[in-house]
């Protein structure tokens, strides 16, 4: 499918794609009250209400509320009789917490999620499609170095999937 490069023009399809796109990598700190400032470039897409939950690879996921609702619908349609489905649903849903951005664009990270992701003071906020990922800075750098070494193999496997 061809997508016009005119993202700022009248191309409705391109505008729809960009409307929920969360991208970029930002280094921030968690303050003493366990609050994390969301970068201003991401706040509009995230909205005033979001959901934070356990993510994969020991990071946290923050979803805009609309995207969270889409994920919940997909998870609820999966067969409950499969162990993996139940486990993944529990990981995502039981660990979820609604968060509101305060006037300075900060969210409160619940203790149990901070512990799960082993977050210290320095964190990385990564925009990944329709969600944000919150990583401990050291873990992010380790993950990034390993992924960069494997980028050719990853690209090859994605090519097999048609990407």
N, C-alpha and C positions, 0 to 999 in steps of 0.2 A: 504494500500500500504506500503510495506516495504522499508525503506530507509537505505542504508548502513551507518555505523558510519564513514566510511572513507571519510570525507569531503575534505581532502587534497590530496587524491589519484586520481585515474583515473575515478572515478565514475562521469560521465557527468551529470546525473540527480541531484546528490547532489551538484555539482559545480554550476549548473544553479540556484538551490534554494538559495545558499549562495551568488551568484553574486549580487542580489538586496536586500539582507537582511540588514535592518537597525535595530540594537538592542542596548539596553543599556540605562542607565540613567546617565546624567551628569549635574552638577550644574555649571552655568557660570553667568557672569554679562554682562549687556548691558552697553556699554561705553557712555560717554556724547554725542557722535555723532550718537547715536542710532545704533551702530554696535554690532553684536553678533558673537563671534568666534565659529565656528563649531568645535567640537572635532576632532582631527586628525584621530582618528579611523573611523570616519563617512565620512570624506571628499572624500575618493576614491569612495565610493558607491554613494555619492551625486553628484559628478561631478562638473565641473566648472560652469555650468549653472543650475539653479533650479527655481522653482516657489513657492512663498510663498502666502498663502491665509488664509481666515478665516477658522477655524476648528470647530469642535463640542466641546461642553462643555466649551466654551470660551477659547480655546487655539488656536494656529496657527498651520497650517500644512505647511511643506516644502517638496515638491516632487522633486526627480531627474527629469530632463526634460523628459526623456523617460517614466517614470511612469505617469507624468502629462499628456502626450499625450494619454496614454491608458485610463486614467480617463475621459478626454475630449471626447474621442470616445464613451465611455459607456454612458456618460451623453447626448451626442447629439443623441443617438439612442433611448432615452426614449420619451414617448409620451408627446408632448407639451401641450396637452389638459388637463393634470392633474395638479392641483394646486400645489401639493407637489413637483412634478418634476420641475415645473417652479421656485418655491421658492428655492429649493436646488441648482438648476443650477445658479440662481442669486447669492446666498450666496457664492458659490465656485468660479464662473467665474468672476463676477463683482468685487470681492474683491481681485482677483489674481494680482500678480506683479512678473515679471521675475527679478531674482536677480543673480548677478555674484559673486562668491567668489573672494575676493581680494587675494593678494599674501600671506597674513597671515591667510587666510581661514575664513575671516569675511564676513557676509552679513549685509546689511542695512535693518533695520526694518522700513517700512513706518509708519508715524504717525498714520494714520487711523487704521492700524492693531495693533499697539502698544496699542492704546486706546481700540479697540475691546477686546483684550485679557487682558486688565488691567495690562500690564506688567510694573513692576517697575524695579529696578536695578538687583535684583537677580532672575534668571530664571532657569528652568530645561528644558533640551533638552532630550526628550525621543525618542528612536528609536522604531518605531512600524511598523514592516513588511517593506513596501515599502515607508514609509514616516517618517519624523521627526515631533514631536509635540513640540511646544514651550509653556511652561506654566509659569505663575507667580509662584515663588517658594512656597508661602503660599497656593495658590489654589491647586497646585500639591500635597502638603503634605496632605491637607484636602481630596482631591479626593482619594489618595492612602490609607489613613486610612479607609475611608468609604468602598472602594473596598475590602480591606483586611478583613473587618468584614463580607462581603457578599460572599467571595470566594467560600464557599461550595455551596451556592445557585446558583451562577453563573455557577459553574462546572456542577451542576445537569441540569440546563437549556441547557448548551452546549451539554451535553450528549444526551439530547433529540433530538438535531440537528445532532447527529452522530459524534460529535467531541470527 
